[in-house]
Amino acid sequence: MQALLKLSRAIDWLSGQIGKYVIWLILASTLISGINAVVRKVFNTSSNAFLEVQWYLFAASFLIAAGYTLLNGEHVKIDVVTSRLSKRAQIWIDIFGFACFLTPVCLAVLWYGIPFFTRALASGEMSNNAGGLIRWPVYLMMPLGFGLLLLQGWSELIKRLAFLQGLIEDPTAKKHEKTAEEELAESIRRLAEAAKGNDTDKAP
């Protein structure tokens, strides 16, 4: 079990690192949307590529961050029912869900999603829209996202089994850590302060 817990910690670290950086895709999508709106209004021109890259970035952020969301216990749960049960009963429900629902669904998506991606990559499939983008990058997000979700699901399964054996504390307890949104806001603030400092240094 100790080896499995070590694997679980490695998966948790990976999901945490992905969560820290994938949120920048939301910012990029927002900026592109704003720039596209300005260009369309001011210069009366646009391109489907602007629209599609927003969809790509949103799909990437949603799918790639699925494992990070599970790590932080933010997926939808029927708390109104499970909250009335004992902690051990809640843990057993989670174990059943990870083993019998999450794992088969993720494996099924990988089974069908990987060939879907490889065919698009080999054929160089393009969007049917004028000025659209190549399709394989967004198709890649499906197996990549569900692969990461599957890994995190196994990590959660390991932690719950370890909890039942008394090896670790409650893995479902909320951790008081900064959210990805708060870390993004702090990163932007630090960049702004650094830029301001550089401008001050250059001033005569």
C-alpha positions as CSV (number, residue, x, y, z in Angstrom):
1,M,0.0,0.0,0.0
2,Q,2.9,2.4,0.7
3,A,4.0,2.0,-2.9
4,L,0.5,2.8,-4.1
5,L,0.4,5.9,-1.8
6,K,3.6,7.1,-3.3
7,L,2.1,6.7,-6.7
8,S,-1.0,8.6,-5.5
9,R,1.1,11.5,-4.3
10,A,2.9,11.7,-7.6
11,I,-0.5,11.8,-9.5
12,D,-1.7,14.4,-7.1
13,W,1.4,16.5,-7.7
14,L,0.9,16.2,-11.5
15,S,-2.8,17.2,-11.2
16,G,-1.8,20.2,-9.0
17,Q,0.8,21.4,-11.4
18,I,-1.6,21.1,-14.4
19,G,-4.3,23.0,-12.4
20,K,-1.9,25.9,-11.8
21,Y,-1.1,26.5,-15.4
22,V,-4.2,25.4,-17.3
23,I,-6.2,28.3,-16.0
24,W,-4.1,30.6,-18.2
25,L,-6.0,29.1,-21.1
26,I,-9.2,30.7,-19.8
27,L,-7.4,34.1,-19.7
28,A,-6.0,33.5,-23.2
29,S,-9.5,32.6,-24.5
30,T,-10.9,35.8,-22.9
31,L,-8.3,38.0,-24.4
32,I,-8.7,36.5,-27.8
33,S,-12.5,37.0,-27.5
34,G,-12.0,40.6,-26.6
35,I,-9.5,41.3,-29.4
36,N,-11.8,39.6,-31.9
37,A,-14.7,41.8,-30.8
38,V,-12.6,45.0,-31.1
39,V,-11.2,44.0,-34.5
40,R,-14.7,43.1,-35.8
41,K,-16.2,46.4,-34.6
42,V,-13.3,48.7,-35.5
43,F,-12.0,47.2,-38.8
44,N,-15.2,45.3,-39.8
45,T,-13.3,42.1,-40.3
46,S,-12.8,38.8,-38.5
47,S,-12.0,35.2,-39.1
48,N,-13.4,31.8,-38.0
49,A,-10.0,31.0,-36.7
50,F,-10.5,33.5,-33.9
51,L,-13.8,31.8,-32.9
52,E,-12.4,28.3,-33.2
53,V,-9.2,28.9,-31.2
54,Q,-11.5,30.1,-28.4
55,W,-13.4,26.8,-28.6
56,Y,-10.1,24.9,-28.6
57,L,-8.8,26.8,-25.5
58,F,-12.1,26.3,-23.6
59,A,-12.2,22.6,-24.5
60,A,-8.6,22.2,-23.4
61,S,-9.1,24.0,-20.1
62,F,-12.3,22.0,-19.3
63,L,-10.9,18.6,-20.2
64,I,-7.3,18.9,-19.0
65,A,-8.4,20.4,-15.6
66,A,-10.9,17.5,-14.9
67,G,-8.3,15.6,-12.9
68,Y,-7.4,18.8,-10.9
69,T,-11.1,19.4,-10.2
70,L,-11.4,15.8,-8.9
71,L,-8.3,16.3,-6.8
72,N,-10.0,19.2,-5.0
73,G,-13.3,17.4,-4.7
74,E,-15.2,20.0,-6.8
75,H,-17.1,17.5,-9.1
76,V,-20.8,17.3,-8.6
77,K,-21.8,15.0,-5.7
78,I,-25.2,14.1,-4.1
79,D,-24.2,15.6,-0.8
80,V,-27.8,15.9,0.3
81,V,-27.9,12.1,0.5
82,T,-24.3,11.1,1.4
83,S,-24.0,13.8,4.2
84,R,-26.5,11.8,6.2
85,L,-24.3,8.7,6.1
86,S,-21.2,7.8,8.2
87,K,-17.8,8.7,6.9
88,R,-17.0,5.0,6.1
89,A,-20.2,4.7,4.1
90,Q,-19.3,7.8,2.2
91,I,-15.8,6.4,1.5
92,W,-17.3,3.1,0.3
93,I,-19.6,5.0,-2.1
94,D,-16.7,6.9,-3.5
95,I,-14.7,3.6,-4.0
96,F,-17.7,2.0,-5.8
97,G,-18.0,5.1,-8.0
98,F,-14.3,5.3,-8.9
99,A,-14.1,1.6,-9.6
100,C,-17.4,0.9,-11.3
101,F,-18.3,4.1,-13.0
102,L,-15.4,6.6,-13.5
103,T,-12.8,4.0,-14.5
104,P,-14.9,2.2,-17.2
105,V,-16.1,5.5,-18.6
106,C,-12.6,6.9,-18.9
107,L,-11.3,3.7,-20.5
108,A,-14.2,3.7,-23.0
109,V,-13.4,7.3,-24.0
110,L,-9.7,6.4,-24.4
111,W,-10.6,3.3,-26.4
112,Y,-12.6,5.4,-28.9
113,G,-10.9,8.7,-28.5
114,I,-7.3,7.8,-29.3
115,P,-8.1,6.3,-32.7
116,F,-10.3,9.3,-33.4
117,F,-7.4,11.6,-32.7
118,T,-4.8,9.5,-34.6
119,R,-7.0,9.4,-37.7
120,A,-7.3,13.2,-37.7
121,L,-3.6,13.6,-37.1
122,A,-2.7,11.3,-40.0
123,S,-5.2,12.9,-42.4
124,G,-4.6,16.5,-41.4
125,E,-8.3,17.1,-41.0
126,M,-9.3,20.7,-41.2
127,S,-12.3,22.6,-40.0
128,N,-15.2,22.9,-42.6
129,N,-15.5,26.6,-41.8
130,A,-13.7,29.1,-44.0
131,G,-10.5,30.1,-42.4
132,G,-10.9,27.4,-39.8
133,L,-8.1,25.5,-38.0
134,I,-6.7,22.1,-38.1
135,R,-8.7,19.7,-36.0
136,W,-6.3,17.2,-34.3
137,P,-5.2,19.5,-31.5
138,V,-8.7,19.8,-30.1
139,Y,-9.3,16.1,-30.7
140,L,-6.2,15.4,-28.6
141,M,-7.8,17.0,-25.6
142,M,-10.4,14.2,-25.3
143,P,-8.0,11.3,-24.6
144,L,-5.6,13.6,-22.8
145,G,-8.2,15.0,-20.5
146,F,-9.8,11.6,-19.7
147,G,-6.4,10.0,-19.3
148,L,-5.6,12.6,-16.6
149,L,-9.0,12.2,-15.0
150,L,-8.5,8.4,-14.9
151,L,-5.1,8.8,-13.2
152,Q,-6.6,11.1,-10.6
153,G,-9.5,8.7,-10.1
154,W,-7.1,5.9,-9.3
155,S,-5.2,8.2,-6.9
156,E,-8.5,9.0,-5.1
157,L,-9.3,5.3,-5.0
158,I,-5.9,4.5,-3.4
159,K,-6.3,7.2,-0.8
160,R,-9.8,6.0,0.2
161,L,-8.6,2.4,0.6
162,A,-5.7,3.7,2.6
163,F,-8.0,5.7,4.8
164,L,-10.1,2.6,5.5
165,Q,-6.9,0.9,6.6
166,G,-6.1,3.8,9.0
167,L,-2.9,4.7,7.0
168,I,-3.9,8.3,6.2
169,E,-6.2,11.0,7.3
170,D,-9.6,11.7,5.6
171,P,-8.8,12.3,2.0
172,T,-12.2,14.1,1.5
173,A,-11.4,16.8,4.0
174,K,-11.2,20.2,2.3
175,K,-7.7,21.6,2.2
176,H,-7.4,25.4,2.9
177,E,-5.1,26.2,-0.1
178,K,-5.2,28.9,-2.6
179,T,-7.4,28.2,-5.6
180,A,-6.1,28.2,-9.2
181,E,-8.0,31.4,-9.7
182,E,-6.3,33.1,-6.7
183,E,-2.9,31.9,-7.9
184,L,-3.6,33.3,-11.4
185,A,-4.7,36.6,-9.9
186,E,-1.5,36.7,-7.8
187,S,0.7,35.8,-10.8
188,I,-0.9,38.7,-12.8
189,R,-0.4,41.1,-9.9
190,R,3.3,40.1,-9.6
191,L,3.8,40.5,-13.4
192,A,2.2,44.0,-13.2
193,E,4.4,45.0,-10.2
194,A,7.5,43.7,-12.0
195,A,6.6,45.7,-15.2
196,K,5.9,48.8,-13.0
197,G,9.3,48.4,-11.3
198,N,11.1,48.1,-14.6
199,D,9.4,51.3,-15.9
200,T,10.5,53.1,-12.7
201,D,14.1,51.9,-13.1
202,K,14.1,53.3,-16.7
203,A,12.7,56.7,-15.7
204,P,15.4,59.5,-15.6
